[in-house]
Amino acid sequence: MTTLPSPRFSNQRDAPALRWGVVGPGAIATDFTRAVQAHTTQQVVAVSSRSAERAGQFAAAHGIRSSYGSHADLFADPNVDVVYIAVPHTEHVPLALDAIAAGKHVLVEKPMATSAADAQLVVNAARAAGVFAMEALWAKYLPKFDVVRQLLEDGALGDVRLFSADYGFRAPYDPTSRFFNPELGGGALLDLGVYLVSVASFALGEFSSVTARGQLSPTGVDVQSSLILDTPTGAQAVLSTTLLADTPSEANIIGTGGRIAIDRVFVGPGGFTFSPAGSGAVRFEDTSGLLWREGLSYQASAVARFIADGLTESPLHPLDETIAVLDTLDEARRQILGGGSIRSMEAQ
Ligand SMILES: NC(=O)c1ccc[n+]([C@@H]2O[C@H](COP(=O)([O-])OP(=O)(O)OC[C@H]3O[C@@H](n4cnc5c(N)ncnc54)[C@H](OP(=O)(O)O)[C@@H]3O)[C@@H](O)[C@H]2O)c1
């Protein structure tokens, strides 16, 4: 009977407590703040918004001591160690650059930027300033992915040849929402495709070619797309994403020595089945009891450990990997949307 490795770092409360500033009191900031307050020793000490009133309401709702009607004021707060950038995609880079210039460590929501070139600006600035920077690819810090990582490192799957996954949900059509508005970086690829390509590269490594097909919304963003990514050794990732319908949102990592089927929703807390070639399947169950975005807490604990260890990037999701994933998404979006679709701040 095959036995699975145990997840490491599952005790979130042993991570040193950092003082967090949350930028953008919206949907994900709410889930992040609740998750870290419920499951970690991390402290959310400040929040900023474009409106002092909205920041104040968020602070009151979550027991946060400082609220600011300007992001610059939060960056200037000496009681903030690390800033969580939780605004629409197109605002990530300018705000991350300002936070880094103020000497803060940054956790930037996914995607770090809307192009690889813009993400490189954040990476260059963080490296020059010597501060910690990470894209909030929270899936990589979940217990199940640590077990999958150990299986891959141990060669339990043999030669990994195929990764297949889908991720989609039905977003009500609203041309002004961040899902459909091109001015806010709308589209399925930047919102959900970033997970697909990140987890695919976790399983297979870097890709050497991209083939992408998709459909556009009336606002001109990609609403549904499928990608085939090839590695230099001919292994492939086959990925689909949509904003038009709920998909199974499952993932499969398939090698010559066995396969792993990750339950829906594969980017959140949950289990998987490992089927080694020639012997019985074994299950990994997530026993933490954490549901869906409560799992955001794992990445916050990981950031705290990395910073306490003096690291300036995540060993589990290095900055060069963030750039490589965005490079793949740039190419997929070019193929679906046309050459002018990848806007870079540097070019403006
Ligand atoms: N990790 C995950 O599971 C996950 C899930 C959802 C979203 N996300 C990511 O988190 C980011 C935010 O998503 P969300 O759904 O939380 O967004 P949201 O609720 O629409 O917006 C977040 C906040 O950003 C500010 N904001 C809105 N539009 C803005 C604009 N045009 N310019 C500057 N600030 C603006 C607003 O705060 P004020 O108006 O008060 O300033 C708003 O409360 C996205 O990049 C997304 O990819 C991650």
The ligand as an ORCA input file, in Angstrom:
! r2SCAN-3c Opt
* xyz 0 1
  N      -6.791     34.997     -4.542
  C      -8.049     34.901     -4.919
  O      -8.728     33.900     -4.731
  C      -8.692     36.093     -5.552
  C     -10.087     36.142     -5.617
  C     -10.662     37.304     -6.112
  C      -9.867     38.315     -6.573
  N      -8.516     38.206     -6.539
  C      -7.666     39.284     -7.057
  O      -7.778     40.400     -6.178
  C      -7.820     41.607     -6.929
  C      -9.041     42.390     -6.484
  O     -10.195     41.636     -6.764
  P     -11.596     41.935     -6.011
  O     -12.578     40.991     -6.553
  O     -11.376     42.027     -4.543
  O     -11.887     43.392     -6.618
  P     -12.933     44.491     -6.197
  O     -13.682     44.064     -4.973
  O     -13.711     44.852     -7.420
  O     -11.990     45.729     -5.888
  C     -11.137     45.762     -4.758
  C     -10.970     47.203     -4.306
  O     -10.172     47.915     -5.251
  C     -10.583     49.276     -5.304
  N     -10.841     49.605     -6.709
  C     -11.880     49.207     -7.472
  N     -11.762     49.703     -8.713
  C     -10.634     50.420     -8.728
  C      -9.984     51.198     -9.709
  N     -10.488     51.323    -10.941
  N      -8.827     51.821     -9.377
  C      -8.315     51.712     -8.142
  N      -8.903     51.000     -7.147
  C     -10.049     50.364     -7.447
  C     -11.865     49.400     -4.497
  O     -11.554     50.050     -3.290
  P     -11.851     51.631     -3.111
  O     -12.819     52.036     -4.184
  O     -12.442     51.697     -1.751
  O     -10.515     52.300     -3.252
  C     -12.282     47.961     -4.248
  O     -12.907     47.773     -3.022
  C      -7.826     41.218     -8.398
  O      -6.559     41.459     -8.966
  C      -8.134     39.733     -8.413
  O      -7.431     39.019     -9.414
  C      -7.930     37.128     -6.017
*
